[in-house]
């Protein structure tokens, strides 16, 4: 992953942002309130990631990479048998080595309990939610929505109701 300033009018020196993970990045969305970056992975056994930068507006200062885990369903594969319209609590597993010498980030995340998503594709942030799609898996018409707001000063996934400290993932 590389950052290109939108104000650049000449070529910029590419500097890899290794803390954001060595995996097949497909798309990214930024929560403008927290600066957290959410990323999809374009693989049939991919994960859904959250990057928390050490410094807002300075991704090259590093940060911490996480993968989404569905609470009570450690290591679930959402491509099969994942029901529609079922809210799920979520939390995040930290990726201890986001820049291994080989492409093993998703395997390490899955082995730590992260959920698999088949072919993560488009993603966007809107009205306090991060929406993303997958190219295959799950029930027909299934998109995933995840909400992240501040709760008592601690960044935590939340349900749509304000003040709820529990994470929810919904399928439509």
matplotlib code that plots the C-alpha trace (Angstrom):
import matplotlib.pyplot as plt

x = [0.0, 1.2, -0.1, -0.3, -1.1, -4.1, -2.3, 0.7, 1.1, 4.4, 5.6, 6.1, 8.6, 6.7, 7.2, 5.6, 3.3, 4.2, 2.3, -0.9, -0.2, 1.2, -1.9, -3.9, -5.4, -8.6, -10.2, -10.0, -12.3, -11.4, -13.5, -13.1, -13.9, -11.2, -8.8, -9.1, -8.7, -10.8, -9.6, -10.9, -8.8, -9.4, -8.9, -11.4, -9.9, -9.4, -10.1, -11.6, -9.0, -8.9, -5.7, -5.4, -2.6, -0.2, -0.7, -3.7, -2.9, 0.5, 0.3, 4.0, 4.3, 3.0, 0.0, -1.7, -3.4, -6.4, -8.7, -12.5, -13.6, -17.3, -17.8, -18.7, -17.8, -14.0, -12.5, -15.8, -16.0, -18.7, -18.9, -21.0, -23.9, -23.9, -27.5, -29.0, -30.5, -28.7, -26.9, -23.6, -21.3, -17.8, -14.3, -10.9, -7.8, -4.4, -2.1, 1.2, 3.3, 1.7, 4.7, 6.0, 8.4, 5.7, 1.9, 0.7, -1.2, -4.6, -3.5, -2.2, -5.4, -7.7, -5.7, -6.3, -10.0, -10.7, -13.6, -13.0, -14.7, -14.7, -13.3, -13.6, -14.4, -15.8, -16.0, -17.2, -17.8, -21.1, -23.2, -21.1, -20.9, -18.4, -20.1, -18.3, -19.1, -17.7, -17.8, -19.0, -20.3, -23.2, -26.8, -27.9, -27.8, -25.6, -23.6, -21.9, -22.2, -20.0, -20.3, -17.5, -18.1, -16.6, -17.9, -16.7, -13.6, -12.6, -12.8, -15.0, -17.3, -20.9, -24.5, -26.6, -27.9, -25.6, -23.9, -23.9, -20.4, -21.0, -20.1, -22.6, -22.2, -25.4, -26.2, -28.9]
y = [0.0, 3.5, 6.9, 9.5, 13.1, 14.5, 17.8, 16.4, 17.8, 16.0, 12.4, 11.5, 9.0, 5.7, 4.6, 1.3, 1.5, -1.9, -1.6, -1.7, -5.3, -7.6, -8.9, -8.5, -5.1, -4.5, -1.4, 0.9, 3.4, 5.9, 6.8, 10.6, 10.9, 8.4, 8.2, 4.4, 2.7, -0.3, -2.6, -5.5, -8.4, -9.8, -13.5, -16.4, -16.8, -13.1, -11.1, -7.7, -5.4, -2.3, -0.2, 2.3, 4.8, 6.0, 9.5, 11.0, 12.1, 10.4, 6.8, 6.5, 6.8, 3.2, 1.8, -1.4, -3.8, -5.9, -8.4, -8.7, -11.6, -12.5, -13.0, -16.6, -17.8, -17.9, -18.7, -18.7, -18.8, -16.4, -17.8, -20.8, -21.1, -17.4, -16.3, -13.1, -10.4, -11.7, -9.1, -10.4, -9.1, -8.5, -7.7, -7.4, -9.7, -7.9, -9.0, -9.5, -9.4, -7.3, -7.5, -11.1, -12.2, -14.2, -13.7, -15.2, -12.3, -13.8, -17.2, -15.8, -13.7, -16.7, -18.9, -16.2, -16.4, -13.8, -14.4, -15.2, -13.2, -14.5, -12.0, -8.7, -5.9, -2.4, -0.5, 2.9, 4.9, 6.7, 7.9, 6.2, 2.8, 1.0, -1.0, -3.6, -6.3, -9.7, -11.2, -14.6, -16.4, -16.0, -15.6, -13.8, -10.0, -10.1, -7.0, -6.4, -3.3, -2.5, 0.5, 2.0, 4.9, 6.1, 4.6, 6.2, 7.4, 3.9, 3.1, 0.0, -1.6, -0.7, -1.4, 1.2, 2.4, 5.1, 4.1, 0.3, -1.0, -4.3, -4.7, -5.9, -7.0, -7.2, -8.9, -7.6]
z = [0.0, -0.9, -0.1, -2.8, -1.7, -3.5, -3.8, -5.6, -9.1, -9.8, -9.3, -5.6, -4.2, -3.5, 0.1, 1.1, 4.1, 5.5, 8.8, 6.7, 5.8, 3.2, 1.5, -1.7, -1.0, -3.1, -1.7, 1.3, 3.1, 5.8, 8.8, 8.8, 12.5, 13.7, 10.8, 10.9, 7.5, 6.6, 3.8, 1.8, 0.5, -3.0, -2.3, -1.8, 1.7, 2.4, 5.6, 6.4, 8.0, 10.1, 10.4, 13.3, 12.5, 15.2, 13.9, 12.2, 8.6, 8.7, 7.6, 7.2, 11.0, 11.3, 13.2, 14.2, 11.8, 12.8, 11.2, 11.9, 14.1, 14.5, 18.2, 19.1, 15.6, 15.7, 12.3, 10.5, 6.7, 5.7, 2.1, 3.2, 5.6, 6.7, 7.2, 5.9, 8.2, 11.3, 13.4, 14.7, 17.4, 16.2, 17.6, 16.2, 16.3, 16.1, 13.3, 15.1, 12.0, 9.2, 7.0, 6.8, 4.2, 2.4, 1.9, 5.2, 6.9, 6.2, 7.4, 10.7, 11.1, 10.4, 12.8, 15.4, 14.9, 12.1, 9.8, 6.1, 3.3, -0.2, -2.6, -0.7, -3.2, -3.0, 0.3, 1.4, 4.5, 5.1, 8.0, 10.6, 8.8, 6.7, 3.9, 1.9, -0.6, -1.6, -5.1, -3.9, -0.9, 1.5, 0.6, -2.6, -2.2, 0.9, 1.7, 5.0, 7.2, 10.1, 12.4, 14.5, 16.9, 20.1, 23.3, 26.6, 24.8, 23.6, 20.0, 19.7, 17.2, 17.9, 17.0, 15.3, 18.7, 20.2, 23.4, 22.6, 23.3, 21.4, 17.7, 15.2, 11.6, 9.6, 6.4, 4.1]

ax = plt.figure().add_subplot(projection="3d")
ax.plot(x, y, z, "-o")
ax.set_aspect("equal")
plt.show()
